[in-house]
Structure formats: structure tokens, C-alpha cells
């Protein structure tokens, strides 16, 4: 079988399985398995695939057809131009969250050696991106999941950045420490919606998705404790789900004495980031 023939076959298999992006996912699998770039894949479409490589391609194809996210199959996801290791222990970084990181980067540019906290770090995508892009920042990443923190450590090593990694439930992990900026993409899916999520999302850890009955449980806990961990003039940035921006903004402004606060849209025009700056 040639590369071109396998790609056509893979697209058909994934389309029949209900995969939302059969062409993209089959190409990603081929690129990673055959160690070829997108351009090479195109120009070498008539090249025969070895039996060993074909077996690996088919194994990965079947996993994808069964609903496993392609990022978990390939053990990688790209975020802010950086390659992160991911597996089923952590949430897959998404483009929506790049809006959060970009906002954080803008806020931090005016600060000298800022202390930054990434709550609910997951793969470490937020905090490690910040440290990579602003090396002078002192970044702490926390998560309730010890398994997730193993992924953070792996990614910190691969990205060659020095960060502080702590285990604990939200602010319990940092004691009385204060920060110039707190960022978080906490669990925000209402519990009753979990069963109806896209099958790929249901492969991701429930701990990183379940936001309680209305999806706001973790925001309430963050908002009620954040003021005690913000330096004067410190920022907080929170990613939110669709329809959650206004109630989360209310939680933040009710619990933190704010000099300014607001909501920022993502690239699709959806209110995605709630932010505030303390007095």
C-alpha cells in the first residue's frame, strides 16, 4: 500500500466512524508515524509503506476510529507554538486557552520578575508557556492530580524551563504565598452535561472537566480565596465556558477589591476570559 492509498483509506474509516476531522487526523497520524512533514507526505504519496509501518498506522487508526483523541494517540499537542506531551492523565490543551495565555503575556510585560501561579495546571500548558515566553517570570504550577503533575514535570524537562511544581487542592498547595498574577483554566462543565459531551472529550479526565451542578463550583472557591494570594495590583485571569463570563465576573468582583475588571472574547468572538486587577 502506498502513502496516498493509506490516506484515502484512513479518511474513509474515520469518516464512517463519525470522526469530525477525518482528513486532518489521518494526516497527523501519517506524519507522526512515518516521520514526514506535510509537504513530504504530499510529494511521496506514491511511496510504498513498509509492513511494520503499516501495522503501526492501522493500530493508531483503529484507536482514533474508536474515539480516542488523536493527541493521546500521538502523545503530543501543540499550544502557543510549543509541543507538549499529553496523555489521558491531563486535559488536551486547546486554542481557546491560547487567548488566556496571550492576555497573561500582555499583562506581565509591565512587571519585573513577576510571580505567577497556574492553578489546575493539567499538562502545564499555561504556566510552562508563560515561563518559556517570559523567562524572567517565577512560575508556580499546582494541581490536585499527582498524575497530572507527572506530565507537568515531563513537559518542563522537555521545554527546559525551571518552575515550581506543587501538589494540592487549589490555594492549599501554595500556603500563604502571594503572586503578581494568577491564571487558571479550571473545570467548568456542569456535571449533568458530562455524559452528553463529544466522545473524544469523554476520554479526558473527569477531574479536569466536572465543574459541579452549574459548572461554577471551582470558580466560587478560587474567587473566595484569591484576594489572600494576590499582591497589590495583582491580576487574575480565568478561562470560562460559554455563558459563564458574566456570573464568573460577578464572583470575582464580589470577592476581590478590583481596580479594573472585564471580559475578553476568544478568536470566535465568544466571551472566554474573565480578568481583574486588584487595588
Backbone bond lengths (Angstrom), bond angles and torsions (degrees), N, CA, C in turn:
res aa  C-N    CA-C-N  psi(-1)  N-CA   C-N-CA  omega(-1)  CA-C   N-CA-C  phi
1 X - - - 1.470 - - 1.522 109.78 -
2 X 1.332 117.05 136.40 1.458 120.54 178.20 1.531 109.98 -87.64
3 X 1.331 115.41 168.99 1.463 120.70 178.86 1.528 110.21 -60.65
4 X 1.328 116.51 -44.64 1.453 120.25 -179.70 1.517 112.40 -62.38
5 X 1.341 115.82 -41.52 1.467 119.63 178.64 1.520 111.27 -64.29
6 X 1.333 116.80 -40.82 1.469 118.87 179.92 1.528 111.15 -65.85
7 X 1.324 117.04 -40.22 1.463 119.94 179.50 1.522 111.30 -61.84
8 X 1.325 117.28 -41.19 1.467 120.23 177.85 1.528 110.53 -64.82
9 X 1.324 115.09 -43.17 1.463 120.84 177.23 1.533 111.00 -60.51
10 X 1.340 116.28 -45.36 1.468 121.01 -177.63 1.524 111.24 -64.84
11 X 1.311 117.02 -40.46 1.468 120.26 179.30 1.525 110.54 -61.64
12 X 1.321 116.16 -40.74 1.466 119.91 179.48 1.529 111.12 -65.89
13 X 1.335 116.51 -44.18 1.460 120.91 -179.98 1.528 110.65 -61.25
14 X 1.311 116.47 -45.78 1.461 120.09 -177.39 1.527 111.46 -71.03
15 X 1.320 117.11 -36.87 1.462 119.19 177.30 1.524 110.28 -63.42
16 X 1.330 116.85 -41.61 1.470 120.87 179.57 1.524 111.63 -66.98
17 X 1.330 116.95 -26.90 1.469 120.62 -177.75 1.525 112.56 -82.52
18 X 1.344 116.70 -8.76 1.459 120.05 -178.21 1.512 113.77 92.80
19 X 1.310 117.89 10.45 1.471 121.68 177.64 1.527 109.54 -62.30
20 X 1.330 118.95 130.59 1.467 120.74 -175.82 1.530 114.36 -69.99
21 X 1.349 117.89 -25.49 1.466 120.92 -177.23 1.529 110.48 -133.62
22 X 1.336 117.81 67.56 1.470 120.09 -174.61 1.524 113.98 -61.12
23 X 1.327 117.86 -38.46 1.465 120.08 -178.47 1.527 111.15 -67.89
24 X 1.328 115.60 -44.19 1.470 120.12 -178.81 1.530 110.82 -66.72
25 X 1.320 116.90 -47.11 1.462 120.05 -176.36 1.524 112.10 -67.00
26 X 1.332 118.02 -39.04 1.463 119.51 178.30 1.517 110.20 -65.65
27 X 1.327 116.73 -37.61 1.466 119.47 177.69 1.521 111.21 -65.97
28 X 1.336 117.38 -44.22 1.468 119.92 178.87 1.528 111.29 -59.52
29 X 1.325 116.11 -43.38 1.465 119.82 179.77 1.517 110.26 -62.12
30 X 1.327 116.82 -43.21 1.463 120.50 -179.54 1.525 111.35 -66.45
31 X 1.319 116.54 -43.88 1.463 119.83 -179.67 1.524 111.37 -59.24
32 X 1.319 116.19 -46.56 1.463 120.21 -177.24 1.528 111.51 -70.43
33 X 1.316 117.79 -44.28 1.466 121.51 -176.01 1.517 111.75 -68.45
34 X 1.330 116.36 -40.20 1.466 120.96 -176.14 1.531 112.46 -93.69
35 X 1.342 116.57 -1.91 1.470 122.12 -179.61 1.531 110.79 55.52
36 X 1.339 115.48 48.81 1.460 121.59 179.28 1.520 109.76 -123.58
37 X 1.330 115.75 150.46 1.454 119.78 173.80 1.527 108.86 -80.32
38 X 1.318 115.72 169.60 1.472 119.45 178.59 1.528 110.71 -59.26
39 X 1.342 116.57 -40.72 1.463 120.68 179.41 1.520 110.98 -64.90
40 X 1.335 116.53 -45.21 1.465 120.03 179.37 1.517 111.56 -62.36
41 X 1.328 115.67 -37.40 1.467 120.27 178.99 1.527 109.98 -60.09
42 X 1.310 116.06 -39.00 1.466 120.87 -178.93 1.524 111.54 -70.19
43 X 1.329 116.50 -48.15 1.467 119.65 -174.02 1.528 113.00 -78.57
44 X 1.329 116.92 -15.15 1.465 119.49 178.83 1.532 111.13 -110.09
45 X 1.312 115.80 28.35 1.468 120.08 -176.19 1.525 113.48 -62.83
46 X 1.328 117.67 -22.37 1.469 120.80 -179.78 1.525 112.17 -90.62
47 X 1.314 117.63 -1.18 1.469 120.65 -178.90 1.520 110.47 -73.06
48 X 1.308 116.21 137.49 1.465 120.85 179.16 1.524 110.24 -74.87
49 X 1.314 115.60 144.04 1.462 121.63 178.78 1.521 108.86 -94.99
50 X 1.337 116.95 134.70 1.459 120.45 178.99 1.520 110.06 -66.61
51 X 1.321 115.97 158.03 1.472 120.74 -179.64 1.518 110.97 -59.81
52 X 1.330 117.08 -40.93 1.469 121.13 -178.98 1.528 111.15 -64.55
53 X 1.344 115.84 -45.29 1.462 119.66 179.88 1.522 111.03 -66.63
54 X 1.322 116.41 -36.40 1.465 120.17 179.64 1.530 111.16 -64.35
55 X 1.332 115.94 -39.73 1.468 119.86 177.29 1.520 110.79 -60.99
56 X 1.329 115.94 -42.47 1.463 119.59 -179.56 1.529 110.98 -68.50
57 X 1.318 116.84 -39.99 1.459 120.49 177.18 1.526 110.83 -60.28
58 X 1.312 116.59 -44.73 1.461 120.58 -177.90 1.528 111.70 -67.90
59 X 1.327 116.23 -37.58 1.467 119.75 177.86 1.527 110.56 -61.86
60 X 1.325 116.14 -45.08 1.459 120.13 179.66 1.526 111.16 -69.09
61 X 1.314 116.39 -37.33 1.458 120.41 179.04 1.526 111.01 -61.57
62 X 1.309 116.86 -42.93 1.463 120.28 -179.62 1.522 111.79 -65.63
63 X 1.329 116.55 -38.34 1.469 119.65 176.41 1.527 110.52 -61.19
64 X 1.337 115.29 -42.78 1.469 118.71 179.77 1.524 110.76 -67.11
65 X 1.316 117.30 -39.35 1.460 121.06 179.67 1.527 111.31 -63.67
66 X 1.332 116.33 -27.03 1.464 121.30 179.10 1.528 112.32 -83.68
67 X 1.330 116.46 -0.26 1.456 120.30 175.18 1.515 115.96 103.98
68 X 1.326 118.14 -3.44 1.468 118.66 178.97 1.517 109.19 -69.15
69 X 1.334 118.42 131.60 1.469 120.72 -179.38 1.524 111.69 -57.85
70 X 1.315 116.34 140.64 1.456 120.10 -177.66 1.529 110.89 -61.76
71 X 1.352 117.27 -30.47 1.475 119.94 179.67 1.527 111.17 -64.48
72 X 1.331 117.45 -37.59 1.464 120.46 177.15 1.525 110.89 -69.66
73 X 1.312 116.57 -36.59 1.469 120.45 179.39 1.525 110.34 -64.80
74 X 1.328 116.32 -43.32 1.466 121.18 -178.22 1.524 112.77 -87.98
75 X 1.344 116.53 -7.64 1.468 122.64 -179.40 1.529 112.35 59.72
76 X 1.311 116.37 35.42 1.460 118.46 179.49 1.524 111.21 -159.07
77 X 1.331 115.15 152.76 1.459 122.48 174.57 1.518 107.50 -149.72
78 X 1.319 116.29 144.01 1.464 120.90 179.26 1.517 109.52 -99.58
79 X 1.344 114.57 136.58 1.464 121.23 -176.54 1.518 107.72 -150.70
80 X 1.320 117.00 126.82 1.471 122.28 -178.01 1.539 111.24 54.15
81 X 1.318 116.18 33.97 1.462 120.72 179.71 1.507 114.50 76.59
82 X 1.329 117.67 6.24 1.458 122.92 -178.78 1.522 110.06 -111.08
83 X 1.324 116.40 149.51 1.464 120.86 178.80 1.525 109.19 -96.75
84 X 1.333 115.69 123.99 1.458 121.93 -179.98 1.519 110.30 -114.04
85 X 1.317 115.67 140.01 1.462 120.45 170.26 1.523 107.61 -75.69
86 X 1.327 117.66 133.48 1.462 121.59 174.51 1.518 109.77 -138.97
87 X 1.313 115.45 148.40 1.454 121.80 170.45 1.525 107.59 -148.43
88 X 1.314 117.22 -171.98 1.464 120.56 -171.75 1.527 114.07 -68.27
89 X 1.332 118.18 -0.84 1.463 121.01 176.36 1.527 112.24 -80.45
90 X 1.339 116.49 -14.79 1.468 119.34 -174.10 1.524 111.21 -136.71
91 X 1.325 114.81 158.26 1.449 122.20 174.44 1.529 109.01 -68.39
92 X 1.315 116.95 143.46 1.463 121.32 177.13 1.531 108.71 -76.30
93 X 1.336 119.05 125.89 1.470 120.45 178.12 1.524 110.63 -60.20
94 X 1.331 115.90 138.99 1.460 121.46 -177.24 1.520 111.60 -121.93
95 X 1.341 114.68 158.19 1.459 119.86 -178.15 1.523 112.03 -60.82
96 X 1.337 117.43 -32.96 1.475 120.15 178.37 1.523 110.96 -53.05
97 X 1.331 115.75 -38.69 1.461 120.48 -176.04 1.517 111.80 -73.47
98 X 1.338 117.85 -18.58 1.463 119.54 175.10 1.525 110.15 -63.10
99 X 1.332 117.08 -31.19 1.463 120.53 175.99 1.526 110.52 -60.39
100 X 1.328 116.13 -40.06 1.467 121.18 177.04 1.523 110.66 -62.28
101 X 1.327 116.57 -49.87 1.468 120.41 -177.41 1.528 110.75 -63.65
102 X 1.313 117.47 -41.29 1.466 119.89 179.10 1.526 111.06 -61.59
103 X 1.326 116.92 -39.34 1.466 120.60 177.62 1.520 111.22 -66.12
104 X 1.321 115.80 -40.30 1.464 120.98 178.18 1.524 110.59 -62.69
105 X 1.319 116.99 -43.76 1.471 121.48 -179.11 1.525 110.43 -59.71
106 X 1.326 116.38 -43.48 1.474 120.16 178.99 1.526 110.61 -60.98
107 X 1.334 116.98 -44.25 1.466 120.78 -178.81 1.523 111.64 -65.53
108 X 1.321 116.87 -35.95 1.462 120.31 -175.12 1.521 113.28 -77.25
109 X 1.310 117.99 -19.89 1.463 119.97 -176.49 1.529 112.31 -61.65
110 X 1.309 117.71 -23.74 1.462 120.12 -179.23 1.536 112.18 -89.09
111 X 1.341 117.34 -1.23 1.461 121.26 -176.34 1.527 111.13 -110.12
112 X 1.339 115.49 146.11 1.467 121.45 -179.86 1.526 109.69 -99.15
113 X 1.331 117.12 120.06 1.464 123.64 -179.17 1.533 111.19 47.08
114 X 1.325 117.12 57.79 1.465 120.53 -175.79 1.527 112.30 -69.19
115 X 1.329 115.19 149.85 1.462 122.30 173.15 1.527 107.68 -94.70
116 X 1.331 116.08 121.31 1.463 122.21 -172.93 1.519 110.13 -121.53
117 X 1.323 116.49 137.65 1.458 122.21 177.69 1.521 110.20 -118.34
118 X 1.332 116.38 126.95 1.462 122.81 173.76 1.525 107.15 -107.49
119 X 1.341 115.50 104.13 1.465 121.29 178.64 1.529 110.13 -86.22
120 X 1.327 117.01 144.28 1.479 121.05 -178.41 1.521 109.06 57.75
121 X 1.328 116.04 55.96 1.463 121.66 -167.13 1.523 114.41 -66.98
122 X 1.333 118.52 -30.08 1.463 119.80 -178.64 1.509 111.75 60.64
123 X 1.333 117.15 -120.62 1.466 121.78 179.33 1.516 112.19 -74.05
124 X 1.341 116.12 -13.11 1.467 120.24 -176.32 1.513 112.66 92.66
125 X 1.328 117.48 8.58 1.459 120.87 -173.18 1.530 112.70 -55.97
126 X 1.334 117.72 -42.94 1.463 119.67 -177.92 1.530 110.87 -69.12
127 X 1.320 115.93 -59.98 1.460 119.97 -174.70 1.519 113.69 -63.65
128 X 1.317 117.74 -40.30 1.462 120.89 -178.87 1.524 111.59 -71.77
129 X 1.332 117.14 -32.72 1.467 119.69 174.31 1.522 110.26 -65.55
130 X 1.336 115.97 -42.72 1.463 120.03 178.50 1.524 110.65 -60.56
131 X 1.325 117.02 -46.53 1.460 120.85 -179.29 1.527 111.38 -64.22
132 X 1.320 117.31 -37.87 1.458 120.67 179.69 1.523 111.27 -67.74
133 X 1.330 116.48 -40.20 1.455 121.08 -175.87 1.528 112.76 -84.94
134 X 1.338 116.71 -26.47 1.475 121.27 175.70 1.530 107.46 -128.25
135 X 1.315 118.21 81.70 1.476 121.57 -175.04 1.523 114.10 -58.46
136 X 1.330 118.03 -24.20 1.472 120.02 -178.71 1.526 112.15 -75.64
137 X 1.317 118.18 -12.26 1.466 121.10 -179.51 1.522 110.72 -72.10
138 X 1.326 116.35 142.42 1.464 122.40 173.51 1.531 106.85 -97.83
139 X 1.308 116.57 107.64 1.469 120.56 -169.92 1.523 111.26 -108.85
140 X 1.328 115.23 130.19 1.461 123.08 174.04 1.522 108.51 -114.04
141 X 1.324 116.78 132.67 1.463 121.52 178.08 1.517 108.88 -120.21
142 X 1.333 116.57 133.55 1.462 120.79 -179.53 1.525 110.43 -130.01
143 X 1.316 115.31 154.25 1.459 120.48 174.16 1.521 108.57 -158.91
144 X 1.322 115.67 150.44 1.458 121.10 176.27 1.523 111.09 -74.06
145 X 1.328 117.12 -25.60 1.463 122.63 -178.23 1.524 111.23 -89.23
146 X 1.331 116.14 117.35 1.466 119.91 175.66 1.534 110.72 -64.68
147 X 1.337 115.76 -33.09 1.466 119.50 179.26 1.525 110.64 -65.31
148 X 1.324 117.02 -40.23 1.460 120.21 177.31 1.524 110.83 -62.32
149 X 1.328 116.75 -39.45 1.460 119.84 -178.92 1.526 112.04 -66.78
150 X 1.329 117.80 -25.94 1.463 120.37 173.10 1.528 109.82 -63.92
151 X 1.330 116.66 -38.17 1.458 120.83 177.29 1.530 110.04 -68.57
152 X 1.336 117.20 -40.09 1.467 120.58 176.65 1.523 110.27 -57.61
153 X 1.323 116.58 -46.46 1.471 120.30 -179.49 1.525 111.40 -61.14
154 X 1.316 116.32 -41.68 1.469 120.50 178.99 1.529 110.65 -62.69
155 X 1.323 116.08 -44.05 1.459 119.21 -180.00 1.527 112.49 -69.42
156 X 1.321 117.22 -37.06 1.465 119.89 176.43 1.525 110.27 -61.51
157 X 1.327 116.22 -40.62 1.471 120.83 178.03 1.527 110.85 -65.05
158 X 1.338 116.35 -45.73 1.464 120.14 -178.48 1.528 111.57 -65.02
159 X 1.332 116.96 -35.45 1.463 120.97 179.91 1.529 112.33 -86.46
160 X 1.338 115.53 -6.48 1.467 121.81 177.38 1.528 111.82 58.63
161 X 1.340 115.74 49.73 1.455 120.49 177.33 1.532 109.22 -122.76
162 X 1.313 115.02 147.90 1.465 122.46 -178.93 1.522 108.72 -101.99
163 X 1.325 116.61 111.35 1.462 121.63 -179.70 1.526 109.41 -133.09
164 X 1.326 114.96 166.09 1.464 121.81 177.79 1.528 107.93 -99.31
165 X 1.330 116.82 120.17 1.457 122.00 -176.66 1.521 108.91 -113.56
166 X 1.344 116.53 123.78 1.461 119.90 -175.97 1.531 111.35 -132.65
167 X 1.320 114.55 144.40 1.463 120.74 178.63 1.522 109.85 -98.05
168 X 1.347 115.73 137.85 1.452 118.78 176.06 1.512 112.15 161.40
169 X 1.314 115.00 169.04 1.454 122.59 -179.06 1.524 109.18 -87.35
170 X 1.327 116.23 104.04 1.459 123.64 -178.46 1.538 111.61 49.90
171 X 1.349 117.67 -124.51 1.463 120.20 -172.50 1.525 113.47 -73.00
172 X 1.339 117.90 -11.82 1.463 119.65 176.98 1.522 111.15 -61.29
173 X 1.337 115.83 -23.28 1.466 119.93 -178.41 1.526 112.83 -74.15
174 X 1.340 117.84 -17.08 1.469 119.66 -173.76 1.524 113.35 -116.37
175 X 1.324 117.54 8.94 1.464 119.61 177.14 1.518 111.85 59.11
176 X 1.330 115.77 -124.85 1.468 120.27 -179.64 1.529 112.58 -104.03
177 X 1.304 116.98 12.93 1.462 120.79 -177.96 1.524 111.16 -61.35
178 X 1.319 115.19 147.20 1.458 122.27 176.91 1.529 109.70 -118.73
179 X 1.329 114.94 156.70 1.454 120.21 -173.30 1.527 111.00 -137.23
180 X 1.313 114.58 156.44 1.465 120.43 175.43 1.521 110.90 -81.54
181 X 1.328 116.07 -22.52 1.457 119.39 179.38 1.526 109.85 -154.05
182 X 1.322 115.11 133.52 1.463 122.46 175.52 1.525 107.86 -116.46
183 X 1.330 117.03 128.84 1.463 121.42 178.19 1.520 108.89 -127.60
184 X 1.325 115.58 145.40 1.460 118.59 179.34 1.523 111.69 -157.99
185 X 1.320 114.40 141.47 1.470 122.25 167.25 1.532 105.23 -117.53
186 X 1.333 117.03 81.44 1.465 120.65 -173.04 1.528 111.95 -80.59
187 X 1.317 118.17 169.72 1.465 120.63 173.89 1.533 109.85 -60.46
188 X 1.354 117.52 130.56 1.460 118.26 -178.43 1.528 114.48 -140.69
189 X 1.322 117.74 12.47 1.462 119.70 176.71 1.535 108.80 -84.10
190 X 1.337 118.61 125.71 1.474 119.54 175.05 1.528 110.45 -56.12
191 X 1.315 115.87 137.55 1.467 120.66 -174.65 1.531 112.33 -52.89
192 X 1.315 116.87 -40.47 1.452 120.43 -177.89 1.517 114.77 -68.06
193 X 1.346 116.83 -13.80 1.468 120.89 -178.72 1.522 112.84 -93.37
194 X 1.329 117.39 -9.59 1.468 120.03 -173.48 1.526 112.18 -60.02
195 X 1.321 116.86 -42.57 1.468 120.26 -175.66 1.519 112.62 -66.65
196 X 1.338 117.53 -22.98 1.461 120.92 -177.31 1.526 113.16 -98.15
197 X 1.330 117.48 5.58 1.454 120.41 179.06 1.522 110.62 -66.57
198 X 1.329 115.89 157.48 1.467 121.53 174.24 1.531 109.13 -51.08
199 X 1.322 117.45 141.96 1.467 120.98 -173.74 1.528 112.32 -56.81
200 X 1.353 116.94 -33.88 1.460 119.36 178.76 1.522 111.02 -63.96
201 X 1.331 116.70 -41.38 1.463 121.09 -179.03 1.527 110.57 -65.85
202 X 1.332 116.85 -32.81 1.463 120.01 -179.44 1.528 112.28 -67.60
203 X 1.329 117.95 -11.21 1.459 121.08 173.93 1.532 111.60 -80.28
204 X 1.339 116.51 -15.06 1.457 120.39 -176.80 1.528 110.11 -83.66
205 X 1.343 117.42 157.36 1.472 120.22 -173.47 1.528 112.77 -63.53
206 X 1.327 116.85 128.34 1.467 121.79 -178.54 1.519 111.41 -60.00
207 X 1.335 116.93 -32.81 1.463 121.05 -179.61 1.525 111.39 -58.71
208 X 1.337 116.48 -31.03 1.460 120.98 -178.45 1.522 112.62 -88.81
209 X 1.334 117.22 -3.30 1.456 121.74 -176.08 1.525 113.67 -114.82
210 X 1.329 117.39 -38.68 1.459 123.17 -168.71 1.531 111.66 -75.40
211 X 1.333 114.90 109.96 1.458 119.97 -178.98 1.513 114.00 -101.41
212 X 1.337 117.29 17.08 1.459 120.33 179.66 1.518 111.85 88.62
213 X 1.312 116.49 -170.16 1.465 121.65 -171.55 1.523 113.22 -58.83
214 X 1.339 117.36 -39.00 1.465 120.02 -179.58 1.522 113.11 -114.59
215 X 1.331 116.46 5.29 1.457 120.90 179.49 1.511 114.89 84.20
216 X 1.334 117.00 -0.59 1.468 120.08 -172.89 1.527 114.11 -109.21
217 X 1.330 117.65 4.53 1.464 120.21 -174.73 1.530 112.61 -54.49
218 X 1.332 116.91 -48.86 1.468 119.88 -175.63 1.525 110.91 -70.69
219 X 1.331 117.56 -33.66 1.471 119.91 176.56 1.526 110.68 -62.41
220 X 1.317 117.02 -39.52 1.472 119.87 178.88 1.528 110.04 -60.29
221 X 1.331 115.43 -43.79 1.466 119.73 -178.00 1.528 111.16 -69.38
222 X 1.322 116.97 -39.29 1.464 119.69 178.37 1.530 109.90 -65.55
223 X 1.337 116.53 -48.65 1.464 120.21 -176.50 1.526 112.28 -61.96
224 X 1.332 116.70 -38.10 1.466 119.77 -175.98 1.521 112.62 -73.43
225 X 1.323 117.53 -16.58 1.469 120.19 -177.09 1.523 114.19 -117.44
226 X 1.318 117.76 -9.85 1.460 120.30 -172.77 1.520 113.43 -63.82
227 X 1.330 117.85 -38.21 1.472 120.49 -175.39 1.520 111.76 -57.28
228 X 1.323 116.93 -34.84 1.464 120.82 -179.10 1.521 112.30 -72.00
229 X 1.329 117.28 -8.30 1.469 120.90 -177.30 1.521 112.95 -121.99
230 X 1.338 116.25 11.45 1.459 120.49 177.29 1.520 110.25 -106.93
231 X 1.324 116.32 133.55 1.456 120.51 170.78 1.526 108.89 -70.60
232 X 1.335 118.52 159.56 1.471 119.97 176.25 1.523 110.35 -54.24
233 X 1.326 116.16 131.70 1.462 120.09 -177.66 1.512 113.83 77.02
234 X 1.338 115.99 10.97 1.456 120.09 -177.56 1.524 112.83 -75.62
235 X 1.323 115.72 154.51 1.462 122.62 -177.88 1.527 111.59 -103.73
236 X 1.348 114.45 154.09 1.454 120.69 167.41 1.530 107.47 -133.23
237 X 1.329 116.36 134.18 1.461 122.89 178.45 1.521 108.48 -128.02
238 X 1.342 116.73 125.94 1.457 121.65 -177.80 1.521 110.10 -128.50
239 X 1.333 116.86 128.23 1.457 119.50 170.57 1.520 108.67 -78.14
240 X 1.338 116.27 142.86 1.468 120.58 -179.20 1.521 110.23 -132.53
241 X 1.335 115.68 160.70 1.450 121.40 176.64 1.518 111.39 -83.90
242 X 1.326 115.58 174.06 1.461 121.05 -179.56 1.532 110.10 -61.47
243 X 1.340 115.64 128.55 1.457 121.58 178.89 1.519 114.40 83.43
244 X 1.337 117.81 3.11 1.462 120.24 -176.55 1.523 113.97 -102.49
245 X 1.323 118.05 -8.34 1.465 120.42 -172.84 1.524 112.68 -59.17
246 X 1.329 117.21 -48.39 1.469 119.49 -175.85 1.532 112.27 -66.69
247 X 1.347 119.41 -47.28 1.468 117.44 178.30 1.521 113.38 -64.35
248 X 1.341 118.01 -33.88 1.461 119.57 178.67 1.522 110.51 -71.89
249 X 1.322 117.06 -38.94 1.468 120.14 176.14 1.525 109.97 -60.06
250 X 1.326 116.80 -40.19 1.469 120.61 178.14 1.520 110.80 -63.13
251 X 1.328 117.25 -42.19 1.466 120.92 178.12 1.526 110.86 -60.29
252 X 1.334 116.11 -43.47 1.465 120.61 -178.17 1.523 110.88 -65.42
253 X 1.322 116.94 -48.75 1.466 119.52 -175.60 1.527 112.76 -72.63
254 X 1.331 117.68 -23.17 1.462 120.80 176.08 1.531 112.13 -75.44
255 X 1.324 116.13 -25.98 1.461 120.27 -174.23 1.526 114.58 -107.32
256 X 1.318 117.29 -16.91 1.464 121.35 -178.88 1.523 108.45 -122.81
257 X 1.330 116.68 131.94 1.463 119.91 175.25 1.523 107.38 -74.83
258 X 1.312 116.64 107.54 1.460 121.78 -168.99 1.530 112.45 -103.19
259 X 1.322 114.83 136.35 1.458 119.95 170.32 1.520 109.66 -79.55
260 X 1.325 116.07 -32.52 1.460 122.07 176.45 1.523 108.35 -159.47
261 X 1.321 115.95 156.68 1.457 120.96 -179.21 1.516 108.59 -160.34
262 X 1.332 116.33 158.85 1.450 118.66 -179.68 1.509 113.16 -176.77
263 X 1.323 114.68 -172.02 1.461 123.23 -179.44 1.514 108.43 -129.66
264 X 1.328 115.91 140.08 1.465 120.48 178.32 1.523 109.63 -121.71
265 X 1.337 116.45 139.35 1.452 121.67 179.08 1.528 111.51 -83.64
266 X 1.344 116.52 154.09 1.454 120.32 172.54 1.523 109.28 -85.39
267 X 1.325 117.74 -172.88 1.460 121.60 -175.67 1.526 112.33 -65.90
268 X 1.325 117.31 -19.17 1.457 121.31 178.63 1.527 112.36 -93.16
269 X 1.332 116.56 6.36 1.452 120.56 179.17 1.517 114.31 79.95
270 X 1.329 117.13 12.77 1.463 121.70 -179.68 1.523 109.52 -92.33
271 X 1.334 119.02 130.06 1.475 120.26 175.79 1.524 109.40 -56.93
272 X 1.337 116.72 114.72 1.468 120.41 -168.94 1.524 113.52 -124.73
273 X 1.309 117.45 -27.59 1.468 120.41 -174.94 1.520 110.24 -122.86
274 X 1.321 116.25 125.73 1.461 121.81 170.30 1.527 106.62 -102.16
275 X 1.313 116.34 129.88 1.453 120.23 -178.17 1.532 110.56 -136.17
276 X 1.296 114.98 157.16 1.457 120.61 177.05 1.528 109.17 -156.16
277 X 1.326 114.30 155.11 1.467 120.55 173.37 1.513 107.80 -123.97
278 X 1.332 115.58 126.74 1.454 119.82 -178.29 1.516 110.96 -75.30
279 X 1.332 116.24 162.22 1.470 120.46 178.43 1.524 109.45 -74.05
